Amino acid sequence: MIRTKNRACTGKRRHDSRDEAVEHRARLLARGAVRLAVYPCRRRACGGWHVGHLPKPRTTR
């Protein structure tokens, strides 16, 4: 798990609904972004949705 130290919303665009976040993700993907996910914010004060990068896949040795 990635620890954010109370920075969960800092620097992220807030969307009022999941649908708005999905539309924003689609626009980013069309411009060349990769591995993006839509997720609800963990902070109760925010209550919105965000778009963020997925973690890099783990490699086995």
C-alpha positions in Angstrom: 0.0 0.0 0.0 1.2 3.5 -0.8 1.1 5.9 2.1 0.0 9.4 1.3 0.5 11.1 4.7 -2.8 13.1 4.6 -2.0 14.2 1.0 -4.7 12.0 -0.6 -6.3 15.0 -2.5 -3.3 17.3 -2.9 -2.7 18.0 -6.5 -5.5 15.8 -7.8 -8.5 16.9 -9.8 -11.8 16.2 -7.9 -14.8 14.9 -9.8 -18.3 15.1 -8.4 -19.4 11.8 -9.8 -17.9 8.5 -11.1 -19.2 9.3 -14.6 -17.3 12.6 -14.7 -14.1 10.8 -13.6 -14.6 8.1 -16.2 -15.0 10.8 -18.9 -11.8 12.5 -17.8 -9.9 9.2 -17.8 -11.1 8.6 -21.4 -9.8 12.0 -22.5 -6.4 11.3 -20.8 -6.2 7.9 -22.5 -7.0 9.5 -25.9 -4.0 11.9 -25.4 -1.7 9.0 -24.7 -1.8 8.3 -21.0 -1.6 4.7 -19.9 -2.7 2.6 -16.9 -5.2 5.0 -15.3 -7.9 4.0 -12.8 -10.9 5.8 -11.5 -11.4 5.5 -7.7 -13.4 7.1 -4.9 -11.5 9.4 -2.5 -10.8 8.0 0.9 -11.1 11.4 2.6 -14.6 12.0 3.8 -14.2 15.7 3.5 -13.6 15.4 -0.2 -16.3 12.8 -1.1 -15.3 13.0 -4.7 -13.7 10.7 -7.4 -10.2 10.9 -8.7 -8.2 9.5 -11.7 -4.8 8.1 -10.9 -2.1 5.8 -12.1 -2.2 2.1 -11.4 0.7 0.6 -9.6 3.4 -0.9 -11.8 3.0 -4.7 -12.2 5.2 -6.8 -9.9 7.9 -8.8 -11.5 9.1 -12.1 -10.3 12.7 -13.1 -10.1 
